[in-house]
Amino acid sequence: MLADVSLLAEGAAFVDRVSAGDALEALRLTIPDRSFGEGAPGVDLGMTVYDASGKLLLRTHQPLDRQEGELPVTVRRALAGESTVTIRDDEYFGLSFAGAAPIETPDGRIAGALETLTRIDQPFVERLAMLSAADIAIVTDRRIIRSGRQNQIPTMRELPANPTALTVPTQLTIAGESYLSMTVPLRAGISGDAGTIYIGVNRSVIDADRQDAQRQVLTASAIALGVGAALAISFGVLLTRPVAALAAAARRIQENDLHSPVPRSGSREMRELAAALDEMRLAIRETREDLVGHNVELAQRVETSDAGLSAATVELSVMHSIIQALSTMPIGGPAAASSAVIEQLLRLDWIDGACVVLSDADGGFRVTAERGFDPDVAAATMHAVEESFDASVRSAGVFVEDIRDAEPLRARLASRRLRAVALLPLPGPGGAGASSGALLVAAAQPTPYLDSRRSLLRASANDLAVSIHRVRLTEAVEESRRRAESVLSEMTDGLIVLNGRGQCQVCNQAAARMLGIDAAHAVGRPALDWLPLPASIVDRVLHPATPPAGVTGVAGITATTSAAAMSETTTPGEAPVVTEHAGRLLALSTSPLHDADPARRGLILHIRDVTDIFAAERLKQDFVLMVGHELRTPLTLIRASVDLLTEEGAGTLTATQLRITEMLRNNSERLLHLINDLLDMSALDSGSVRTQPDHASLSRVVDGVVESHSAGAHARGITLAALQPASPVFAWMDAHRIQQVINNLVENAVKYGASDGHVTIRVTPGEPFVRVDVEDDGPGIPPDEQPMLFTKFYRATAVRARSGGTGLGLAIAASIVELHGGKIWCESDGKSGCTFSFTVPAEPPPGDAQLDP
């Protein structure tokens, strides 16, 4: 029963119809010879088909166990891949087989489930008895169905009290006849097991069949023995001859005789065996012929590979020799490097000549090295390639395997006896297609430039370009070194370079002469070991009083070491330190030595002999002081005399006399002002000016300046005003000197400002500095001139065009501000208006500390 259900479920057409959900066609496939509803062979009561999701596709009977809408347990097992068969006995269907099996596709996928129901009745038992040629009885506690007899209802004495297991035969007696039976559990609907079914075979039939079988076996054994002996004798000779022939053929095949066919004789089986042996012979012969062909081809390949390997070995050797030759610095520069490459390339049998051309300063090319070429031929070939191929092609390399196939070259090089040419550019240091020359190789015969050959030539050109660039860099570095040494040796100023550890790296002859040391003895040693200067002087030079935050100086000079001293923030001291050494005055200053590598940064110590400069400056100052005092006295007398002429007691002067006396007064005042500026500047330069700072009112100073310049400003139509906080602003200053600074700035603003304009003095308190601004709306000062405004005797272009002046006023103002520890500067867009600003400390600095304005 289970086999029937499984075969039905595994039918290909049936599976396809179920997978497609065609229920009617699936049903027709199961009952091809009967009308719908009559049932199929072995499926008397009908069937049920489900798809893979458990959906009911068709049903030809009432639901089992009357559970409409529920998926039976057996169907769920079938959808999980398990086939089941049970025997049922209920009121609706009676005694029947119920089977369930999965519907599987060829690839093993479950497409659905099939459930069938077959009635167990008298016709079923009769068919079973006919098929088994036995007397069959099926017994339950409700009925007895025997073949050839009417159905009966069993009595209790006919059934065993304790049914045995399925695998143990049971003796069953029905109506006086003995049956050998097996037991199977019986289900009754959904209630589960409802008893036992007994399927038995009549013992009399079994005994008769056993005795008959024994007689037939004895008779057949005797007959078989006699017939076997006769057949052995008669067939022995017939079988021996074909076998011997086959053995001989096998020996011939073993001895490599593959051309003699295998004889075919004897029985059909022997002839088929001979045919198979002959086919084997032919297959072996064909295989051997193929092997011979493959061996010949393999030998040719090996020969070709040997040749290729030999060529590759030579090429690798050439490349290695080129790299080795270029790895060291060739003596002789680019020409030597080019000759080394050419010498190795000519070892290749596919190169007959080679040359290297390099670019010159004029943008042209010159032949640097050549072998196998005449210089004229090399140059002509180079120009021919250049004219035949554009720059984009040449930049990737030109490979002409046969000049006859390259029409532009054929006409130009027909008389040069060249057949193959390759040109490789030498990449320049600038990159992006830049070229410093070219490598040109040629052959007298057509030459295939294989990929390996092209790679070798490109690598050779690149290595040569790198070597030439390295040689040129080395030559440039050497030339720079020679120039630096020449400049250092010819310098009149001393120059010492210290590294980050305070060790001397460079000491020129001028520094050694000024310090009275041996330059060679100083190089490589810490500065403190050989600098013949007081430690306080060295510390002042290498450690400014107001260095940037975190900068403490050069390691090895003091106990404190800081790498920041070598950084880009390191700045020289505020002014050169002047000291006396061996009867000479030396000015020492430092500047940072910058480098991208922090380990290579350091300080440059500059030494200048200022003995003669100081002497000349002293003479100048003495002369200025003498001349100034000598001129000031007569000028004072002249001015006093002019003042007496204008007084009432001197009499009445005519208009001409008044004009002359006014001219005398103005020029004497101007000359006196000039002398005072010269004396002040000289005093400031000599350092003899000493400020007397105090906590003074800056507001009062500004008010005094406004009052003194109001008349002059009014005369030019200029509005002079001061913008100050309501509360007085105090500063740590020498009030007289700061008033001199503001007077100078306001005087310039009134003198050079626009008529009918404005001049404003602005005071801005702050910590730690107070700021003063003097603003005007004059012509402005160009930005490139502003840094020079505070140098002696400099006058801006706009000022020179409008009026005279000494160019000392701003220089004096700057010196006074710097004496206070402040800062002065100018701001202007160069078109209109100008603002001069300076700062002074709001409070006295603590101790000897300096303030950063």
Helices and strands as residue ranges (DSSP letters): H 2-9, H 12-20, H 23-30, E 46-51, E 56-59, G 64-66, H 73-79, E 84-90, E 94-104, E 110-119, H 122-132, E 136-139, E 144-146, G 156-158, E 170-174, E 177-187, G 189-191, E 193-202, H 203-254, H 268-327, H 334-345, E 353-359, E 365-371, H 375-388, H 391-396, E 398-400, G 403-405, H 407-413, G 414-416, E 420-427, E 435-443, H 451-490, E 494-499, E 504-507, H 509-515, H 519-522, H 527-530, H 535-542, G 563-566, E 577-581, E 584-593, G 598-600, E 602-609, H 611-645, G 648-650, H 655-686, E 694-697, H 698-715, E 719-723, E 730-733, H 735-752, E 758-764, E 769-776, G 786-788, H 797-802, H 809-819, E 824-827, E 834-841
